[in-house]
Amino acid sequence: MGKRWLFLIIAGFFLIGCATKPGPNLASKASLIHPKSTTKSEILQYFGPPVQVFVTQDGKEEWYYYYRVRNFWEDLPIVRQYKGEDYTEVLKIVFQGEVVEEAHYYTVKPPYKK
């Protein structure tokens, strides 16, 4: 009986350690953005500081937010080839002055690896 409990405890810790952690869900948060009315300070409240910022030649600012969705099996050597979900969420927000001009949400898949 003692070995069975030990096995269950170890298996439980393994499963808890392998559980995926919820991310920021950029898709649902992107719905909070309203072009021509949402401000930079509101974006900072919703998302925090951007990962990347670019200023275009015409003076517009582009802010980028990323979140990678991946399968937790990726770190295990034998089963990593059987990946489930693996993509990156991208949210690009373009500002004209202090107000959002446009916002684009899209996903990018990594290149196929053999």
Secondary structure as a PSIPRED ss2 file (coil, helix, strand):
# PSIPRED VFORMAT (PSIPRED V4.0)

   1 M C   1.000  0.000  0.000
   2 G H   0.000  1.000  0.000
   3 K H   0.000  1.000  0.000
   4 R H   0.000  1.000  0.000
   5 W H   0.000  1.000  0.000
   6 L H   0.000  1.000  0.000
   7 F H   0.000  1.000  0.000
   8 L H   0.000  1.000  0.000
   9 I H   0.000  1.000  0.000
  10 I H   0.000  1.000  0.000
  11 A H   0.000  1.000  0.000
  12 G H   0.000  1.000  0.000
  13 F H   0.000  1.000  0.000
  14 F H   0.000  1.000  0.000
  15 L H   0.000  1.000  0.000
  16 I H   0.000  1.000  0.000
  17 G H   0.000  1.000  0.000
  18 C H   0.000  1.000  0.000
  19 A C   1.000  0.000  0.000
  20 T C   1.000  0.000  0.000
  21 K C   1.000  0.000  0.000
  22 P C   1.000  0.000  0.000
  23 G C   1.000  0.000  0.000
  24 P C   1.000  0.000  0.000
  25 N C   1.000  0.000  0.000
  26 L H   0.000  1.000  0.000
  27 A H   0.000  1.000  0.000
  28 S H   0.000  1.000  0.000
  29 K H   0.000  1.000  0.000
  30 A H   0.000  1.000  0.000
  31 S C   1.000  0.000  0.000
  32 L C   1.000  0.000  0.000
  33 I C   1.000  0.000  0.000
  34 H C   1.000  0.000  0.000
  35 P C   1.000  0.000  0.000
  36 K C   1.000  0.000  0.000
  37 S C   1.000  0.000  0.000
  38 T C   1.000  0.000  0.000
  39 T E   0.000  0.000  1.000
  40 K H   0.000  1.000  0.000
  41 S H   0.000  1.000  0.000
  42 E H   0.000  1.000  0.000
  43 I H   0.000  1.000  0.000
  44 L H   0.000  1.000  0.000
  45 Q H   0.000  1.000  0.000
  46 Y H   0.000  1.000  0.000
  47 F H   0.000  1.000  0.000
  48 G C   1.000  0.000  0.000
  49 P C   1.000  0.000  0.000
  50 P C   1.000  0.000  0.000
  51 V C   1.000  0.000  0.000
  52 Q E   0.000  0.000  1.000
  53 V E   0.000  0.000  1.000
  54 F E   0.000  0.000  1.000
  55 V E   0.000  0.000  1.000
  56 T C   1.000  0.000  0.000
  57 Q C   1.000  0.000  0.000
  58 D C   1.000  0.000  0.000
  59 G C   1.000  0.000  0.000
  60 K C   1.000  0.000  0.000
  61 E E   0.000  0.000  1.000
  62 E E   0.000  0.000  1.000
  63 W E   0.000  0.000  1.000
  64 Y E   0.000  0.000  1.000
  65 Y E   0.000  0.000  1.000
  66 Y E   0.000  0.000  1.000
  67 Y E   0.000  0.000  1.000
  68 R E   0.000  0.000  1.000
  69 V E   0.000  0.000  1.000
  70 R E   0.000  0.000  1.000
  71 N C   1.000  0.000  0.000
  72 F H   0.000  1.000  0.000
  73 W H   0.000  1.000  0.000
  74 E H   0.000  1.000  0.000
  75 D H   0.000  1.000  0.000
  76 L C   1.000  0.000  0.000
  77 P C   1.000  0.000  0.000
  78 I C   1.000  0.000  0.000
  79 V C   1.000  0.000  0.000
  80 R C   1.000  0.000  0.000
  81 Q C   1.000  0.000  0.000
  82 Y C   1.000  0.000  0.000
  83 K C   1.000  0.000  0.000
  84 G C   1.000  0.000  0.000
  85 E C   1.000  0.000  0.000
  86 D E   0.000  0.000  1.000
  87 Y E   0.000  0.000  1.000
  88 T E   0.000  0.000  1.000
  89 E E   0.000  0.000  1.000
  90 V E   0.000  0.000  1.000
  91 L E   0.000  0.000  1.000
  92 K E   0.000  0.000  1.000
  93 I E   0.000  0.000  1.000
  94 V E   0.000  0.000  1.000
  95 F E   0.000  0.000  1.000
  96 Q E   0.000  0.000  1.000
  97 G C   1.000  0.000  0.000
  98 E C   1.000  0.000  0.000
  99 V E   0.000  0.000  1.000
 100 V E   0.000  0.000  1.000
 101 E E   0.000  0.000  1.000
 102 E E   0.000  0.000  1.000
 103 A E   0.000  0.000  1.000
 104 H E   0.000  0.000  1.000
 105 Y E   0.000  0.000  1.000
 106 Y E   0.000  0.000  1.000
 107 T E   0.000  0.000  1.000
 108 V E   0.000  0.000  1.000
 109 K C   1.000  0.000  0.000
 110 P C   1.000  0.000  0.000
 111 P C   1.000  0.000  0.000
 112 Y C   1.000  0.000  0.000
 113 K C   1.000  0.000  0.000
 114 K C   1.000  0.000  0.000
